[in-house]
Amino acid sequence: MINSNGANRREALPRRVLLLLTSRSYRTGAFIEAADRLGIEIVKAIDMQEHLADYWNYPLGLNYNDVEKSIASIRAYDMDHPLGAIVSVDDTGTLLAAIANESLGLPHNSPEAASAARDKYRMRQLLQACPVNSPNFKLHTFSENLDEQSLLEIAKSISYPCVVKPLSLSGSRGVIRANNQDEFVSAARRLVRLLSHLDPGSDSKSILVEDFVPGFEVALECILDNGELTVLALFDKPDPLDGPYFEETIYITPSRLSPDIQEAIFSSVIVAAKALGLREGPIHAELRVNKDGPWLIEMAGRSIGGLCSHTLRFAAGNSLEELILRQAFGMEFASLKRENQASGVMMLPIPGAGLLRRVEGCAEAEAVPLVEKVEISARLNYSLKPLPEGDSYLGFIFARGHTPDDVEEALRSAQKKLKFVIAPELPVISPTV
């Protein structure tokens, strides 16, 4: 448990945290509110060029991929404004956070562990060597101009169904199921196009091909303190996630799985965290459960994404963000026990590409019993892009009630009240000379 005995092994740390964000971070406000309650100053860094960060009033503009320059900027800032912790909100900044914390002598995951939690191929290699169920996998690397013959040969060697995925993207982005050779070829081409768009300077693109694992999917939220893992919440994902894309929708906690299965899930995550070398901060793990027990699908060295953390409340009304900051600074907890009520969130996937023109039915959805809030995060008249290329949601519905079944019913009822009007984008016409 995290300092529950009142010990404060980091009390000398300055009450200032560097928060690593991206332009798409959902939870900046939640961390600011948590920091205000704890008397911690937040310094916001964002993954963008320095002059743009100045324009948007961010103290630090960093290129998270240019680690050496970013560390130099963080150290220079720390000289005048000493930092007590560096926390990454999203996957993008976890490796930089580990290296920066190490550079400043702050509690941290090792850079090797942070890298393994971001690199799906390295993660698979480490999990293969420990007693955790994990799918068979193979790495394939292609030039930007795909060698069609090589692609066809690979397609013939694969066991189906399989899952094609990128090495580092999150939120199911770029993840595609293929049931046969033709679908694999199509999925691989599509993923390579996406990777080329995201990183046009790279000459080669690596993709991971894994066996598809059937089963009921869950998500586990944990926190690590000096290698000791505490489970915060286990979420059921009641909607089937069988592909071809993997749009997440409903998360419900507490889980309705049997106690013995839940214990098996907890044990698997503890083993997997040790295998990756993670020792500090939040963990978000995704698993599937079938007749062979839990299978570790993903593990990230950060907390749950989107606005889903709003579903979690702990003793004395603590939010997940407050727990994360308390752990980072070694502050004591009265308890890490989640509230007794069931809670859940429905993430609203983008159904198709286009411009969001109008959202109808929000008031009716919020009037559904047990629904606390409907938050539409997509902006009107902005372009929408669905999975597997997209990386965002239309919005979120939150509910609380006596039982997980009640919460799930409320979320589904509220979703039926919503209508999103999406217009096709007009083609770009080049001017004639």
HELIX and SHEET records of a PDB file:
HELIX    1   1 THR A   28  LEU A   38  1                                  11    
HELIX    2   2 GLU A   50  TYR A   55  1                                   6    
HELIX    3   3 VAL A   67  ASP A   80  1                                  14    
HELIX    4   4 ASP A   91  GLY A   93  5                                   3    
HELIX    5   5 THR A   94  LEU A  104  1                                  11    
HELIX    6   6 PRO A  111  ARG A  118  1                                   8    
HELIX    7   7 LYS A  120  GLN A  128  1                                   9    
HELIX    8   8 GLU A  148  SER A  157  1                                  10    
HELIX    9   9 GLN A  181  LEU A  198  1                                  18    
HELIX   10  10 PRO A  259  LEU A  276  1                                  18    
HELIX   11  11 CYS A  308  THR A  311  5                                   4    
HELIX   12  12 ALA A  315  GLY A  317  5                                   3    
HELIX   13  13 LEU A  320  PHE A  329  1                                  10    
HELIX   14  14 CYS A  362  GLU A  366  1                                   5    
HELIX   15  15 PRO A  404  LYS A  417  1                                  14    
SHEET    1   A 4 LEU A  60  LEU A  62  0                                        
SHEET    2   A 4 GLU A  41  ASP A  47  1                                        
SHEET    3   A 4 ARG A  16  LEU A  21  1                                        
SHEET    4   A 4 ALA A  85  SER A  88  1                                        
SHEET    1   B 4 PHE A 137  SER A 143  0                                        
SHEET    2   B 4 SER A 204  ASP A 211 -1                                        
SHEET    3   B 4 CYS A 162  LYS A 165 -1                                        
SHEET    4   B 4 ILE A 176  ALA A 178 -1                                        
SHEET    1   C 4 GLU A 228  LYS A 237  0                                        
SHEET    2   C 4 PHE A 216  ASP A 225 -1                                        
SHEET    3   C 4 GLY A 281  ASN A 290 -1                                        
SHEET    4   C 4 GLY A 293  ALA A 300 -1                                        
SHEET    1   D 4 ILE A 250  THR A 253  0                                        
SHEET    2   D 4 ALA A 342  LEU A 348 -1                                        
SHEET    3   D 4 GLY A 395  GLY A 401 -1                                        
SHEET    4   D 4 VAL A 371  ILE A 376 -1                                        
SHEET    1   E 3 SER A 383  LEU A 384  0                                        
SHEET    2   E 3 GLY A 354  GLU A 360 -1                                        
SHEET    3   E 3 LYS A 419  ALA A 423 -1                                        
END                                                                             
